[in-house]
Structures are given as structure tokens and as C-alpha cells.
Amino acid sequence: MLVLTRKPGEKIMIGDGIVITFLESRGGEGIRIGIEAPRHLEIKRGEIAGAVADANREATQATADEVLRGLVAPAGRAASVPQPEGHTSAD
């Protein structure tokens, strides 16, 4: 891992197409950075990518009963069934 110290406005270039700009320090809250990269590259926050991967892993291990339980409306509420456009449930 390369560790650098930057001042606001300074940039870090990665290859030919990625530029990271240090925008500001927010004290103990963290820092703000800007990232310029080609549109075909995905940029994800590590903690979000990890949470999505964990949720996907749990979903693949769920039993049929757990999946069906997630589809049932909470007690006291009727499940909403989408109707074709122009129709009401009374039709």
C-alpha cells in the first residue's frame, strides 16, 4: 500500500485515466476526495461493496421457507397485487 500526505487541491494520478483530488479535511470526520475516472470503471465504497457481498452470500444460503416468509405481507396488512393499467381490484 502506498501512503501519501496531500494538501487540499493536490492530486494523485493512477495510470492515464484516473485522478484522485484531495478536496478538504473534515477533522475527525474524515476527508473529502474527488475521483475522475473513465465511465466504464466502477467506483465503489469498500464498506458498501462488502455489505452487498455479505447480503448476496446470505441470500444464496436462505431456505425456501425464509425466502417465502420475506414475500408475505406483515400481519394486519393485505399484500398489494399490481393491477394492469386501467384496471382496479373491483374489476
Secondary structure, 3 states (H helix, E strand, C coil): CCCCCCCCCCEEEECCCEEEEEEEECHHHCEEEEEECCCCCCCCCHHHHHHHHHHHHHHHCCCHHHHHHHHCCCCCCCCCCCCCCCCCCCC
